[in-house]
């Protein structure tokens, strides 16, 4: 092969490399480095909402100081529902909860609480271990909308985990609400698989339109449910 042919081949190869780089998706960037947590600790980019010591990240749902009991690294429902002082849009949430070890009541009266996203959309907390209730009201349901794929509840008094990815509905340019979604793992088991969150009309008449951000809320439903190790990662 002569020198001219070699030069042409090199030029062609260089042009292929340039085309490959030019074809990379717009906005493509190197992912940020995040250090995973160990032994239940949150990852390095998480916002810790409860570290077992105090309720500084929370307020009562009426704006007053929270009255929930904090002891032995957990907080226990007591009085009004709690809301985060900070508001969030799309997030990954991790929390751990336990229903009372002493079983009292049945159905919705047993270990009832809930985690609300933007104060609107509830993933149910309930003692659903050998406890019958309506399917879309049991533990890990998108309350009154979607039953969980399976019942992954542990026994009363045992600690349970929720790992939830939430994308909120968003107001579109045309005035219509663009659906969001829930993906939920209960004790490491997938129970809600990218379930649509359709917006205000599917929640309550008191809400008007979708909102970009809102607080997390932990519900007081009159049962002494405990929570610990709560953190979020912002996804937008």
Secondary structure, 3 states (H helix, E strand, C coil): CCHHHHHHHHHHHHHHHHHHHHCCCCCCCCCCCCCCCCCCCCCCCCEEEECCCCCCCEEECCCCCCCCEEECCEEECCCCCEEEEEEECCEEEEEEEECCCCCCCCHHHCCCEEEEECCCEEEEECCCCCCCCCHHHCCCCECCCECCCCCCCCCCCCCEEEEEEEECCEECCCCCEECEEEEEEECCEEEEEEEEECCHHHCCCCCCCCCCCEEEEECCCCCCCEEEEEEEEECC
